[in-house]
Amino acid sequence: QGTISAVNKEIPVLQCHGDCDPLVPLMFGSLTVEKLKSMINPANVTFRTYSGMMHSSCIEEMMDVKQFIDKHLPPVD
């Protein structure tokens, strides 16, 4: 495992997970987000869970992704 540059430690991360995912249990999502927070600025890591969502997506997740993109990426003309 290499070191993470100072610039990369400030990158914003959105991690999404369904609480009913049978392929990747929520516990693994929780462990992953804690590992990320130990590697980069924890204030820049957002973990969202979605009630009843399996190994798929839902409209609420897509709206959160849109909001994240709108906040962190410049608009496209």
HTML snippet that shows the backbone in 3Dmol.js (N, CA, C, O; Angstrom):
<script src="https://3Dmol.org/build/3Dmol-min.js"></script>
<div id="view" style="width:600px;height:400px;position:relative"></div>
<script>
const pdb = `
ATOM      1  N   GLN A   1       0.839  -1.181   0.000  1.00  0.00           N
ATOM      2  CA  GLN A   1       0.000   0.000   0.000  1.00  0.00           C
ATOM      3  C   GLN A   1       0.880   1.240   0.000  1.00  0.00           C
ATOM      4  O   GLN A   1       1.700   1.428   0.899  1.00  0.00           O
ATOM      5  N   GLY A   2       0.710   2.077  -1.001  1.00  0.00           N
ATOM      6  CA  GLY A   2       1.490   3.305  -1.089  1.00  0.00           C
ATOM      7  C   GLY A   2       0.870   4.408  -0.262  1.00  0.00           C
ATOM      8  O   GLY A   2      -0.232   4.276   0.270  1.00  0.00           O
ATOM      9  N   THR A   3       1.609   5.501  -0.169  1.00  0.00           N
ATOM     10  CA  THR A   3       1.077   6.652   0.556  1.00  0.00           C
ATOM     11  C   THR A   3       0.139   7.434  -0.352  1.00  0.00           C
ATOM     12  O   THR A   3       0.231   7.363  -1.578  1.00  0.00           O
ATOM     13  N   ILE A   4      -0.744   8.162   0.257  1.00  0.00           N
ATOM     14  CA  ILE A   4      -1.713   8.969  -0.475  1.00  0.00           C
ATOM     15  C   ILE A   4      -1.244  10.411  -0.423  1.00  0.00           C
ATOM     16  O   ILE A   4      -0.935  10.936   0.647  1.00  0.00           O
ATOM     17  N   SER A   5      -1.192  11.052  -1.590  1.00  0.00           N
ATOM     18  CA  SER A   5      -0.736  12.438  -1.636  1.00  0.00           C
ATOM     19  C   SER A   5      -1.725  13.343  -0.907  1.00  0.00           C
ATOM     20  O   SER A   5      -2.890  12.991  -0.724  1.00  0.00           O
ATOM     21  N   ALA A   6      -1.245  14.510  -0.497  1.00  0.00           N
ATOM     22  CA  ALA A   6      -2.080  15.460   0.231  1.00  0.00           C
ATOM     23  C   ALA A   6      -3.290  15.879  -0.598  1.00  0.00           C
ATOM     24  O   ALA A   6      -4.382  16.057  -0.058  1.00  0.00           O
ATOM     25  N   VAL A   7      -3.102  16.036  -1.896  1.00  0.00           N
ATOM     26  CA  VAL A   7      -4.217  16.425  -2.768  1.00  0.00           C
ATOM     27  C   VAL A   7      -5.287  15.345  -2.757  1.00  0.00           C
ATOM     28  O   VAL A   7      -6.473  15.655  -2.644  1.00  0.00           O
ATOM     29  N   ASN A   8      -4.895  14.101  -2.870  1.00  0.00           N
ATOM     30  CA  ASN A   8      -5.863  13.008  -2.902  1.00  0.00           C
ATOM     31  C   ASN A   8      -6.544  12.791  -1.565  1.00  0.00           C
ATOM     32  O   ASN A   8      -7.647  12.245  -1.519  1.00  0.00           O
ATOM     33  N   LYS A   9      -5.918  13.202  -0.482  1.00  0.00           N
ATOM     34  CA  LYS A   9      -6.558  13.049   0.827  1.00  0.00           C
ATOM     35  C   LYS A   9      -7.753  13.979   0.989  1.00  0.00           C
ATOM     36  O   LYS A   9      -8.564  13.799   1.897  1.00  0.00           O
ATOM     37  N   GLU A  10      -7.862  14.966   0.117  1.00  0.00           N
ATOM     38  CA  GLU A  10      -8.974  15.928   0.189  1.00  0.00           C
ATOM     39  C   GLU A  10     -10.077  15.639  -0.819  1.00  0.00           C
ATOM     40  O   GLU A  10     -11.023  16.419  -0.934  1.00  0.00           O
ATOM     41  N   ILE A  11      -9.975  14.539  -1.546  1.00  0.00           N
ATOM     42  CA  ILE A  11     -10.990  14.222  -2.556  1.00  0.00           C
ATOM     43  C   ILE A  11     -12.313  13.847  -1.882  1.00  0.00           C
ATOM     44  O   ILE A  11     -12.320  13.075  -0.923  1.00  0.00           O
ATOM     45  N   PRO A  12     -13.427  14.383  -2.376  1.00  0.00           N
ATOM     46  CA  PRO A  12     -14.722  14.010  -1.811  1.00  0.00           C
ATOM     47  C   PRO A  12     -15.146  12.625  -2.299  1.00  0.00           C
ATOM     48  O   PRO A  12     -14.936  12.273  -3.460  1.00  0.00           O
ATOM     49  N   VAL A  13     -15.744  11.848  -1.401  1.00  0.00           N
ATOM     50  CA  VAL A  13     -16.185  10.490  -1.719  1.00  0.00           C
ATOM     51  C   VAL A  13     -17.628  10.322  -1.257  1.00  0.00           C
ATOM     52  O   VAL A  13     -17.983  10.677  -0.133  1.00  0.00           O
ATOM     53  N   LEU A  14     -18.440   9.780  -2.138  1.00  0.00           N
ATOM     54  CA  LEU A  14     -19.806   9.380  -1.787  1.00  0.00           C
ATOM     55  C   LEU A  14     -19.883   7.877  -1.946  1.00  0.00           C
ATOM     56  O   LEU A  14     -19.648   7.346  -3.032  1.00  0.00           O
ATOM     57  N   GLN A  15     -20.212   7.193  -0.868  1.00  0.00           N
ATOM     58  CA  GLN A  15     -20.392   5.743  -0.909  1.00  0.00           C
ATOM     59  C   GLN A  15     -21.845   5.456  -0.566  1.00  0.00           C
ATOM     60  O   GLN A  15     -22.366   5.943   0.438  1.00  0.00           O
ATOM     61  N   CYS A  16     -22.492   4.664  -1.406  1.00  0.00           N
ATOM     62  CA  CYS A  16     -23.909   4.339  -1.224  1.00  0.00           C
ATOM     63  C   CYS A  16     -24.066   2.835  -1.061  1.00  0.00           C
ATOM     64  O   CYS A  16     -23.324   2.048  -1.649  1.00  0.00           O
ATOM     65  N   HIS A  17     -25.057   2.448  -0.240  1.00  0.00           N
ATOM     66  CA  HIS A  17     -25.252   1.021   0.010  1.00  0.00           C
ATOM     67  C   HIS A  17     -26.692   0.754   0.429  1.00  0.00           C
ATOM     68  O   HIS A  17     -27.271   1.498   1.220  1.00  0.00           O
ATOM     69  N   GLY A  18     -27.251  -0.306  -0.106  1.00  0.00           N
ATOM     70  CA  GLY A  18     -28.576  -0.748   0.307  1.00  0.00           C
ATOM     71  C   GLY A  18     -28.496  -1.606   1.557  1.00  0.00           C
ATOM     72  O   GLY A  18     -27.572  -2.405   1.708  1.00  0.00           O
ATOM     73  N   ASP A  19     -29.450  -1.444   2.442  1.00  0.00           N
ATOM     74  CA  ASP A  19     -29.389  -2.208   3.696  1.00  0.00           C
ATOM     75  C   ASP A  19     -29.898  -3.640   3.548  1.00  0.00           C
ATOM     76  O   ASP A  19     -29.856  -4.414   4.504  1.00  0.00           O
ATOM     77  N   CYS A  20     -30.379  -3.997   2.353  1.00  0.00           N
ATOM     78  CA  CYS A  20     -30.854  -5.368   2.099  1.00  0.00           C
ATOM     79  C   CYS A  20     -30.044  -6.054   1.001  1.00  0.00           C
ATOM     80  O   CYS A  20     -30.523  -7.009   0.390  1.00  0.00           O
ATOM     81  N   ASP A  21     -28.831  -5.584   0.745  1.00  0.00           N
ATOM     82  CA  ASP A  21     -27.993  -6.140  -0.323  1.00  0.00           C
ATOM     83  C   ASP A  21     -27.551  -7.554   0.046  1.00  0.00           C
ATOM     84  O   ASP A  21     -26.828  -7.734   1.026  1.00  0.00           O
ATOM     85  N   PRO A  22     -27.973  -8.568  -0.728  1.00  0.00           N
ATOM     86  CA  PRO A  22     -27.588  -9.943  -0.407  1.00  0.00           C
ATOM     87  C   PRO A  22     -26.191 -10.316  -0.929  1.00  0.00           C
ATOM     88  O   PRO A  22     -25.612 -11.304  -0.478  1.00  0.00           O
ATOM     89  N   LEU A  23     -25.648  -9.542  -1.866  1.00  0.00           N
ATOM     90  CA  LEU A  23     -24.335  -9.853  -2.442  1.00  0.00           C
ATOM     91  C   LEU A  23     -23.196  -9.198  -1.675  1.00  0.00           C
ATOM     92  O   LEU A  23     -22.158  -9.818  -1.441  1.00  0.00           O
ATOM     93  N   VAL A  24     -23.394  -7.937  -1.285  1.00  0.00           N
ATOM     94  CA  VAL A  24     -22.393  -7.204  -0.506  1.00  0.00           C
ATOM     95  C   VAL A  24     -23.100  -6.714   0.758  1.00  0.00           C
ATOM     96  O   VAL A  24     -23.727  -5.655   0.746  1.00  0.00           O
ATOM     97  N   PRO A  25     -23.000  -7.479   1.851  1.00  0.00           N
ATOM     98  CA  PRO A  25     -23.704  -7.099   3.076  1.00  0.00           C
ATOM     99  C   PRO A  25     -23.317  -5.696   3.556  1.00  0.00           C
ATOM    100  O   PRO A  25     -22.190  -5.239   3.363  1.00  0.00           O
ATOM    101  N   LEU A  26     -24.278  -5.039   4.180  1.00  0.00           N
ATOM    102  CA  LEU A  26     -24.080  -3.680   4.690  1.00  0.00           C
ATOM    103  C   LEU A  26     -22.843  -3.596   5.583  1.00  0.00           C
ATOM    104  O   LEU A  26     -22.166  -2.568   5.597  1.00  0.00           O
ATOM    105  N   MET A  27     -22.540  -4.645   6.318  1.00  0.00           N
ATOM    106  CA  MET A  27     -21.363  -4.654   7.189  1.00  0.00           C
ATOM    107  C   MET A  27     -20.094  -4.344   6.388  1.00  0.00           C
ATOM    108  O   MET A  27     -19.219  -3.625   6.869  1.00  0.00           O
ATOM    109  N   PHE A  28     -19.993  -4.888   5.162  1.00  0.00           N
ATOM    110  CA  PHE A  28     -18.805  -4.640   4.343  1.00  0.00           C
ATOM    111  C   PHE A  28     -18.758  -3.192   3.864  1.00  0.00           C
ATOM    112  O   PHE A  28     -17.681  -2.606   3.762  1.00  0.00           O
ATOM    113  N   GLY A  29     -19.912  -2.620   3.573  1.00  0.00           N
ATOM    114  CA  GLY A  29     -19.958  -1.196   3.229  1.00  0.00           C
ATOM    115  C   GLY A  29     -19.510  -0.343   4.395  1.00  0.00           C
ATOM    116  O   GLY A  29     -18.776   0.629   4.212  1.00  0.00           O
ATOM    117  N   SER A  30     -19.943  -0.697   5.590  1.00  0.00           N
ATOM    118  CA  SER A  30     -19.546   0.047   6.790  1.00  0.00           C
ATOM    119  C   SER A  30     -18.048  -0.072   7.055  1.00  0.00           C
ATOM    120  O   SER A  30     -17.397   0.908   7.418  1.00  0.00           O
ATOM    121  N   LEU A  31     -17.506  -1.267   6.872  1.00  0.00           N
ATOM    122  CA  LEU A  31     -16.056  -1.459   7.049  1.00  0.00           C
ATOM    123  C   LEU A  31     -15.272  -0.668   6.011  1.00  0.00           C
ATOM    124  O   LEU A  31     -14.230  -0.090   6.320  1.00  0.00           O
ATOM    125  N   THR A  32     -15.771  -0.642   4.785  1.00  0.00           N
ATOM    126  CA  THR A  32     -15.097   0.098   3.717  1.00  0.00           C
ATOM    127  C   THR A  32     -15.070   1.588   4.006  1.00  0.00           C
ATOM    128  O   THR A  32     -14.040   2.237   3.826  1.00  0.00           O
ATOM    129  N   VAL A  33     -16.191   2.135   4.452  1.00  0.00           N
ATOM    130  CA  VAL A  33     -16.229   3.571   4.722  1.00  0.00           C
ATOM    131  C   VAL A  33     -15.299   3.930   5.884  1.00  0.00           C
ATOM    132  O   VAL A  33     -14.686   4.997   5.869  1.00  0.00           O
ATOM    133  N   GLU A  34     -15.187   3.066   6.876  1.00  0.00           N
ATOM    134  CA  GLU A  34     -14.271   3.341   7.985  1.00  0.00           C
ATOM    135  C   GLU A  34     -12.813   3.300   7.511  1.00  0.00           C
ATOM    136  O   GLU A  34     -11.992   4.099   7.962  1.00  0.00           O
ATOM    137  N   LYS A  35     -12.495   2.380   6.615  1.00  0.00           N
ATOM    138  CA  LYS A  35     -11.144   2.317   6.044  1.00  0.00           C
ATOM    139  C   LYS A  35     -10.851   3.581   5.236  1.00  0.00           C
ATOM    140  O   LYS A  35      -9.772   4.162   5.356  1.00  0.00           O
ATOM    141  N   LEU A  36     -11.804   3.999   4.421  1.00  0.00           N
ATOM    142  CA  LEU A  36     -11.629   5.237   3.656  1.00  0.00           C
ATOM    143  C   LEU A  36     -11.371   6.420   4.581  1.00  0.00           C
ATOM    144  O   LEU A  36     -10.474   7.225   4.331  1.00  0.00           O
ATOM    145  N   LYS A  37     -12.156   6.523   5.645  1.00  0.00           N
ATOM    146  CA  LYS A  37     -11.997   7.635   6.589  1.00  0.00           C
ATOM    147  C   LYS A  37     -10.636   7.622   7.268  1.00  0.00           C
ATOM    148  O   LYS A  37     -10.150   8.668   7.698  1.00  0.00           O
ATOM    149  N   SER A  38     -10.017   6.454   7.369  1.00  0.00           N
ATOM    150  CA  SER A  38      -8.677   6.386   7.978  1.00  0.00           C
ATOM    151  C   SER A  38      -7.585   6.756   6.968  1.00  0.00           C
ATOM    152  O   SER A  38      -6.449   7.033   7.351  1.00  0.00           O
ATOM    153  N   MET A  39      -7.936   6.760   5.677  1.00  0.00           N
ATOM    154  CA  MET A  39      -6.951   7.030   4.633  1.00  0.00           C
ATOM    155  C   MET A  39      -7.014   8.461   4.105  1.00  0.00           C
ATOM    156  O   MET A  39      -5.993   9.032   3.721  1.00  0.00           O
ATOM    157  N   ILE A  40      -8.211   9.034   4.090  1.00  0.00           N
ATOM    158  CA  ILE A  40      -8.379  10.392   3.588  1.00  0.00           C
ATOM    159  C   ILE A  40      -9.098  11.216   4.651  1.00  0.00           C
ATOM    160  O   ILE A  40      -9.468  10.696   5.704  1.00  0.00           O
ATOM    161  N   ASN A  41      -9.292  12.502   4.369  1.00  0.00           N
ATOM    162  CA  ASN A  41      -9.976  13.383   5.315  1.00  0.00           C
ATOM    163  C   ASN A  41     -11.389  12.844   5.565  1.00  0.00           C
ATOM    164  O   ASN A  41     -12.217  12.846   4.654  1.00  0.00           O
ATOM    165  N   PRO A  42     -11.669  12.387   6.775  1.00  0.00           N
ATOM    166  CA  PRO A  42     -12.978  11.792   7.056  1.00  0.00           C
ATOM    167  C   PRO A  42     -14.142  12.755   6.834  1.00  0.00           C
ATOM    168  O   PRO A  42     -15.269  12.320   6.596  1.00  0.00           O
ATOM    169  N   ALA A  43     -13.879  14.054   6.909  1.00  0.00           N
ATOM    170  CA  ALA A  43     -14.943  15.034   6.673  1.00  0.00           C
ATOM    171  C   ALA A  43     -15.407  15.019   5.223  1.00  0.00           C
ATOM    172  O   ALA A  43     -16.491  15.514   4.914  1.00  0.00           O
ATOM    173  N   ASN A  44     -14.594  14.456   4.330  1.00  0.00           N
ATOM    174  CA  ASN A  44     -14.933  14.421   2.907  1.00  0.00           C
ATOM    175  C   ASN A  44     -15.588  13.111   2.477  1.00  0.00           C
ATOM    176  O   ASN A  44     -15.869  12.918   1.294  1.00  0.00           O
ATOM    177  N   VAL A  45     -15.829  12.218   3.422  1.00  0.00           N
ATOM    178  CA  VAL A  45     -16.416  10.918   3.108  1.00  0.00           C
ATOM    179  C   VAL A  45     -17.875  10.907   3.564  1.00  0.00           C
ATOM    180  O   VAL A  45     -18.176  11.137   4.736  1.00  0.00           O
ATOM    181  N   THR A  46     -18.758  10.640   2.631  1.00  0.00           N
ATOM    182  CA  THR A  46     -20.190  10.551   2.931  1.00  0.00           C
ATOM    183  C   THR A  46     -20.653   9.126   2.652  1.00  0.00           C
ATOM    184  O   THR A  46     -20.396   8.583   1.578  1.00  0.00           O
ATOM    185  N   PHE A  47     -21.328   8.532   3.608  1.00  0.00           N
ATOM    186  CA  PHE A  47     -21.859   7.176   3.474  1.00  0.00           C
ATOM    187  C   PHE A  47     -23.370   7.248   3.599  1.00  0.00           C
ATOM    188  O   PHE A  47     -23.894   7.681   4.625  1.00  0.00           O
ATOM    189  N   ARG A  48     -24.064   6.827   2.561  1.00  0.00           N
ATOM    190  CA  ARG A  48     -25.519   6.829   2.565  1.00  0.00           C
ATOM    191  C   ARG A  48     -26.026   5.393   2.457  1.00  0.00           C
ATOM    192  O   ARG A  48     -25.522   4.596   1.664  1.00  0.00           O
ATOM    193  N   THR A  49     -27.019   5.086   3.259  1.00  0.00           N
ATOM    194  CA  THR A  49     -27.671   3.783   3.157  1.00  0.00           C
ATOM    195  C   THR A  49     -29.127   4.009   2.746  1.00  0.00           C
ATOM    196  O   THR A  49     -29.718   5.056   3.010  1.00  0.00           O
ATOM    197  N   TYR A  50     -29.675   2.995   2.095  1.00  0.00           N
ATOM    198  CA  TYR A  50     -31.029   3.095   1.565  1.00  0.00           C
ATOM    199  C   TYR A  50     -31.846   1.906   2.050  1.00  0.00           C
ATOM    200  O   TYR A  50     -31.513   0.749   1.795  1.00  0.00           O
ATOM    201  N   SER A  51     -32.912   2.220   2.748  1.00  0.00           N
ATOM    202  CA  SER A  51     -33.766   1.209   3.351  1.00  0.00           C
ATOM    203  C   SER A  51     -34.454   0.367   2.285  1.00  0.00           C
ATOM    204  O   SER A  51     -35.088   0.890   1.369  1.00  0.00           O
ATOM    205  N   GLY A  52     -34.315  -0.946   2.424  1.00  0.00           N
ATOM    206  CA  GLY A  52     -34.972  -1.877   1.518  1.00  0.00           C
ATOM    207  C   GLY A  52     -34.260  -2.098   0.195  1.00  0.00           C
ATOM    208  O   GLY A  52     -34.675  -2.947  -0.594  1.00  0.00           O
ATOM    209  N   MET A  53     -33.193  -1.347  -0.063  1.00  0.00           N
ATOM    210  CA  MET A  53     -32.498  -1.490  -1.349  1.00  0.00           C
ATOM    211  C   MET A  53     -31.584  -2.707  -1.332  1.00  0.00           C
ATOM    212  O   MET A  53     -30.816  -2.925  -0.395  1.00  0.00           O
ATOM    213  N   MET A  54     -31.694  -3.491  -2.396  1.00  0.00           N
ATOM    214  CA  MET A  54     -30.865  -4.683  -2.535  1.00  0.00           C
ATOM    215  C   MET A  54     -29.605  -4.314  -3.328  1.00  0.00           C
ATOM    216  O   MET A  54     -29.143  -3.176  -3.242  1.00  0.00           O
ATOM    217  N   HIS A  55     -29.051  -5.240  -4.085  1.00  0.00           N
ATOM    218  CA  HIS A  55     -27.861  -4.991  -4.901  1.00  0.00           C
ATOM    219  C   HIS A  55     -28.318  -4.323  -6.194  1.00  0.00           C
ATOM    220  O   HIS A  55     -28.283  -4.918  -7.271  1.00  0.00           O
ATOM    221  N   SER A  56     -28.746  -3.075  -6.057  1.00  0.00           N
ATOM    222  CA  SER A  56     -29.351  -2.334  -7.164  1.00  0.00           C
ATOM    223  C   SER A  56     -29.225  -0.851  -6.859  1.00  0.00           C
ATOM    224  O   SER A  56     -28.324  -0.442  -6.127  1.00  0.00           O
ATOM    225  N   SER A  57     -30.111  -0.050  -7.408  1.00  0.00           N
ATOM    226  CA  SER A  57     -30.157   1.364  -7.072  1.00  0.00           C
ATOM    227  C   SER A  57     -31.616   1.766  -6.900  1.00  0.00           C
ATOM    228  O   SER A  57     -32.533   0.998  -7.193  1.00  0.00           O
ATOM    229  N   CYS A  58     -31.802   2.975  -6.422  1.00  0.00           N
ATOM    230  CA  CYS A  58     -33.153   3.492  -6.233  1.00  0.00           C
ATOM    231  C   CYS A  58     -33.134   4.974  -6.569  1.00  0.00           C
ATOM    232  O   CYS A  58     -32.066   5.573  -6.702  1.00  0.00           O
ATOM    233  N   ILE A  59     -34.297   5.557  -6.704  1.00  0.00           N
ATOM    234  CA  ILE A  59     -34.387   6.965  -7.091  1.00  0.00           C
ATOM    235  C   ILE A  59     -33.710   7.865  -6.061  1.00  0.00           C
ATOM    236  O   ILE A  59     -33.083   8.858  -6.430  1.00  0.00           O
ATOM    237  N   GLU A  60     -33.828   7.532  -4.779  1.00  0.00           N
ATOM    238  CA  GLU A  60     -33.195   8.357  -3.738  1.00  0.00           C
ATOM    239  C   GLU A  60     -31.670   8.339  -3.890  1.00  0.00           C
ATOM    240  O   GLU A  60     -31.009   9.365  -3.727  1.00  0.00           O
ATOM    241  N   GLU A  61     -31.127   7.173  -4.200  1.00  0.00           N
ATOM    242  CA  GLU A  61     -29.686   7.074  -4.408  1.00  0.00           C
ATOM    243  C   GLU A  61     -29.263   7.904  -5.611  1.00  0.00           C
ATOM    244  O   GLU A  61     -28.270   8.629  -5.546  1.00  0.00           O
ATOM    245  N   MET A  62     -30.004   7.805  -6.698  1.00  0.00           N
ATOM    246  CA  MET A  62     -29.657   8.556  -7.898  1.00  0.00           C
ATOM    247  C   MET A  62     -29.740  10.060  -7.651  1.00  0.00           C
ATOM    248  O   MET A  62     -28.939  10.820  -8.195  1.00  0.00           O
ATOM    249  N   MET A  63     -30.694  10.492  -6.843  1.00  0.00           N
ATOM    250  CA  MET A  63     -30.791  11.918  -6.494  1.00  0.00           C
ATOM    251  C   MET A  63     -29.602  12.342  -5.643  1.00  0.00           C
ATOM    252  O   MET A  63     -29.087  13.447  -5.813  1.00  0.00           O
ATOM    253  N   ASP A  64     -29.154  11.471  -4.720  1.00  0.00           N
ATOM    254  CA  ASP A  64     -27.964  11.777  -3.913  1.00  0.00           C
ATOM    255  C   ASP A  64     -26.713  11.857  -4.785  1.00  0.00           C
ATOM    256  O   ASP A  64     -25.861  12.721  -4.576  1.00  0.00           O
ATOM    257  N   VAL A  65     -26.604  10.964  -5.753  1.00  0.00           N
ATOM    258  CA  VAL A  65     -25.467  10.990  -6.678  1.00  0.00           C
ATOM    259  C   VAL A  65     -25.498  12.277  -7.498  1.00  0.00           C
ATOM    260  O   VAL A  65     -24.465  12.924  -7.669  1.00  0.00           O
ATOM    261  N   LYS A  66     -26.659  12.652  -8.001  1.00  0.00           N
ATOM    262  CA  LYS A  66     -26.782  13.892  -8.766  1.00  0.00           C
ATOM    263  C   LYS A  66     -26.373  15.094  -7.923  1.00  0.00           C
ATOM    264  O   LYS A  66     -25.629  15.960  -8.384  1.00  0.00           O
ATOM    265  N   GLN A  67     -26.859  15.143  -6.697  1.00  0.00           N
ATOM    266  CA  GLN A  67     -26.531  16.258  -5.807  1.00  0.00           C
ATOM    267  C   GLN A  67     -25.023  16.310  -5.535  1.00  0.00           C
ATOM    268  O   GLN A  67     -24.431  17.389  -5.504  1.00  0.00           O
ATOM    269  N   PHE A  68     -24.410  15.146  -5.340  1.00  0.00           N
ATOM    270  CA  PHE A  68     -22.964  15.063  -5.107  1.00  0.00           C
ATOM    271  C   PHE A  68     -22.197  15.578  -6.328  1.00  0.00           C
ATOM    272  O   PHE A  68     -21.260  16.363  -6.187  1.00  0.00           O
ATOM    273  N   ILE A  69     -22.592  15.141  -7.513  1.00  0.00           N
ATOM    274  CA  ILE A  69     -21.929  15.583  -8.747  1.00  0.00           C
ATOM    275  C   ILE A  69     -22.108  17.086  -8.933  1.00  0.00           C
ATOM    276  O   ILE A  69     -21.149  17.793  -9.244  1.00  0.00           O
ATOM    277  N   ASP A  70     -23.320  17.571  -8.744  1.00  0.00           N
ATOM    278  CA  ASP A  70     -23.582  19.002  -8.898  1.00  0.00           C
ATOM    279  C   ASP A  70     -22.740  19.832  -7.933  1.00  0.00           C
ATOM    280  O   ASP A  70     -22.298  20.929  -8.276  1.00  0.00           O
ATOM    281  N   LYS A  71     -22.524  19.318  -6.750  1.00  0.00           N
ATOM    282  CA  LYS A  71     -21.759  20.045  -5.731  1.00  0.00           C
ATOM    283  C   LYS A  71     -20.259  20.039  -6.021  1.00  0.00           C
ATOM    284  O   LYS A  71     -19.584  21.037  -5.770  1.00  0.00           O
ATOM    285  N   HIS A  72     -19.724  18.930  -6.546  1.00  0.00           N
ATOM    286  CA  HIS A  72     -18.281  18.772  -6.617  1.00  0.00           C
ATOM    287  C   HIS A  72     -17.672  18.908  -8.011  1.00  0.00           C
ATOM    288  O   HIS A  72     -16.454  19.036  -8.132  1.00  0.00           O
ATOM    289  N   LEU A  73     -18.479  18.885  -9.050  1.00  0.00           N
ATOM    290  CA  LEU A  73     -17.948  19.017 -10.399  1.00  0.00           C
ATOM    291  C   LEU A  73     -18.432  20.305 -11.039  1.00  0.00           C
ATOM    292  O   LEU A  73     -19.562  20.729 -10.800  1.00  0.00           O
ATOM    293  N   PRO A  74     -17.594  20.927 -11.845  1.00  0.00           N
ATOM    294  CA  PRO A  74     -18.050  22.157 -12.500  1.00  0.00           C
ATOM    295  C   PRO A  74     -19.154  21.855 -13.519  1.00  0.00           C
ATOM    296  O   PRO A  74     -19.208  20.762 -14.082  1.00  0.00           O
ATOM    297  N   PRO A  75     -20.018  22.823 -13.742  1.00  0.00           N
ATOM    298  CA  PRO A  75     -21.094  22.601 -14.716  1.00  0.00           C
ATOM    299  C   PRO A  75     -20.523  22.435 -16.131  1.00  0.00           C
ATOM    300  O   PRO A  75     -19.470  22.976 -16.467  1.00  0.00           O
ATOM    301  N   VAL A  76     -21.248  21.679 -16.932  1.00  0.00           N
ATOM    302  CA  VAL A  76     -20.867  21.479 -18.315  1.00  0.00           C
ATOM    303  C   VAL A  76     -21.709  22.403 -19.175  1.00  0.00           C
ATOM    304  O   VAL A  76     -22.935  22.419 -19.062  1.00  0.00           O
ATOM    305  N   ASP A  77     -21.057  23.169 -20.030  1.00  0.00           N
ATOM    306  CA  ASP A  77     -21.795  24.089 -20.914  1.00  0.00           C
ATOM    307  C   ASP A  77     -22.294  23.376 -22.135  1.00  0.00           C
ATOM    308  O   ASP A  77     -22.935  23.989 -22.989  1.00  0.00           O
TER     309      ASP A  77
END
`;
const viewer = $3Dmol.createViewer("view");
viewer.addModel(pdb, "pdb");
viewer.setStyle({}, {cartoon: {color: "spectrum"}});
viewer.zoomTo();
viewer.render();
</script>
